[in-house]
Amino acid sequence: MQATSKTGTRTPRGQGDLLRERLIETALALLDGGQEPANISIRGVAKAAGVSPTAFYLHFDSRGQFMRTLVERGFADLRQHIGRAAARSADPEVSLLDAGIAYMAFAREQPERYRLIFSIDWDEHEIKKGPDDGMEVADAAFDDLILLIERYFESIDRQPGNTDNIALGMWAGLHGYATLCHAEPGVATLTDEKFASLLAGAWLKMPPEA
């Protein structure tokens, strides 16, 4: 199905995916410009993208589906950002620390995207959540952290504790610190590097049965 622009001109056949991507990128640009996730609207995105709301609905059934797409893209961006940082070193310990530092940097440098993926009102946007919600990209990001942890323990020839618990604890710590830094900048005085080091040290020393 072909989309219609605000001038009434139909999108050339084969360019539907390009328009869909333009709508996504337009919304992300609005977020990067300081617009809060709750204020992202179909009409606003369509206008900024230069298309009609009707064209929007050719690609997304509802605002909820569109917001879910933005959340998935946000998680994908976060995962890519962390992955690039972790890949810079062949040392598993350095890779793990760099991943944590990159996580906090993403939260600080792209605060609205970060807020989107973690603070969205799921019920308001009718986005399914839970173990079977199909948010594979979020699961993949968590699995990446587990892999980094497993590589670290392999490098020191030590049996790890429950790597899922360790990964959850480290992620929760990073998220909590990043949120604290945003909400109360004067309270969080540690550098990203120092906090990542302290957090990793605390969790990686857990006993094997933990």
N, C-alpha and C positions, 0 to 999 in steps of 0.2 A: 504494500500500500504506500502511496506517495504522500508526502507531507505538503502542507500549504503554508507559504510564508505570509507575513503580515500584509504583503501587498497583493496577496491572492495568487501569486505565481506558484505552481506546483514544483516540489523538489524533483529534479531529474531522477529517473529510474536508476536504482543502484546507489543512490546517495543517502538512503534512509539511515544507514548505520552512522554516516558522518553527522547527520543532524542529531541523532541520539547522543553521540559523543559530544557534540557542541552544547547540548542542553546540560549534560553532566559537567563539562568543563566550565560552563557559564556559572552554574550553581557553586562550584568549588571556588571560582574566582570571586564570587560575591562573599563567600565565607572568608577567603583570604583578605578581602577588603574590610573585614570587621563586622559583617552581618551575622547575627546570631542564627544558629540552626532553626530555632523556633520561628524566625521571621522569613525563612525561605518559602516562597509561595509559587504556585504554578504560574500565575499571571506575571509575577515579577521576573521569574526565570525566563519565561517565554518572551517577554518584552526585551530583556537584556540580550537575549539570543537573536532577536530580530525575527521572531516567528509568532504565529498566533497561538492562543491556548489550544485551539483545535489541533494544531500540528503536534503539540505536546502529547495529547491523548492518543496520537497514532503510535507513540512509542512507550507510553507508560499508562497503565490502567488507572492509577490513582496517585495522589501525593504520597501516600504511604509506601507504595512500590518504588516511587522515585527516591524517597528518603532512604529506603533500604539499599538502593543502588549506590547512593552516596556513601552510606556507611561501609558497604563492601569496598568501594574505591578507597575510602579513607584507611581501612585496615590494610589494603594492598599497598598503599603508599607507605604506611608505617612499616610494614614488613620489608619492603624494598629498602627503605632508609636504614633499618637495622641490619639487614643482610649485607649491604655494601660496607658498613662499618665493621662488621664481624669478619668479613672476608679480607680485610687489609692485613691481617697478621696470621701467620701459620701457627702461632703459639696459642693453644686452646684457652689458657687463662687470660691472655690479652684479648682474644676474640670475645670471650664472655664479658669482660669488663667493657670493651668497646661497644658491645651490643647494648649494655645498660646505659652507657653515656649517650649513645645515639637515641635511645628511647626518650630520655629526658630532654634532649635537644629538640626532638620532633615536637614534643609537647609545648616547649617554650617558643619555638620558631613558627609553629603552625597551630596556635591555640584554638582557633575555631574548628579546624578539622579534627583536632584531638577531642574537643568538647563534643563534636558531632558523634564520634564513634563510641564514646563512653558515657555521655550524659543525655542522650536523646530520650524523649518521653516515648517509650516503645508503645505503650497502650494508646496514646494519642494518635500515633501514626499507624496504628493497626499493624505493627510489624511483629510477626511471629517470633517468639523467643523460646529458648529451651534447648535440650540436648539434640532435638531433631529439627532445628530451625533452618538447617541447610547453609549456615553462615560458614562455609568451608574455609574462607580466607582467614577468619579469626582463629579457627582451629589450627590452620597451617602456621600462623604466627606463633602460637603457643607451642606447637610441635618443634618449631625452629629453636626455641629456647631450651626445650628438653634435650634436643640433639647437642646443643652447645654445652650443656651441663654434663651429658654423658661423655662427650669428647674430653672434657676437662678431667673427669675421674679416670678415664682410660689413660690419660697422659701421666697421671701420678700413680697409676697401678693400684688404685684403691676402690673397694666396693662401695658404691654410693648408697645413700638411703633411698627413700621413695622419690624418684626423680620428678614425678608428677607433683608431689607436695612441695619439693624444693622449687620447682618452676613456678608454682602458684604463689608461694611465699615471696619469691623474688619479684614476680610481676606485680603483686599487690603492693610490695614495698616501693617499687618504682612509681607505680600509679599514685600511691598516697603521697609520696614526696613531690612528684610533679604537680599534683593538685594543690598541695600545701604551698608550694612556691608561687603558684598562680594566685591563690586566694590571699595569702599573707606573705608577701615578698620579704618582709623584715624578719620573719620567724625562721625561715630556712636559710641558714648561713653557710652550710657546707657547699663546696663546689660539687659539680656533677661527678667528677672523677673520685673525690673523696667519699661521697655517699655510695657510689657504685661499689667501691672497694670494701667499705664497711658492710654493706648489704650482702655482697657475695661472700665475704669472710664469715658472716654469721650463719648463712644457710649452708654453705659448702662444708662446714664442720659438723653438720648434723650426723648423729650416729647412724650406722647402716640400717637399723630397724625402724628409724623414724619414718 
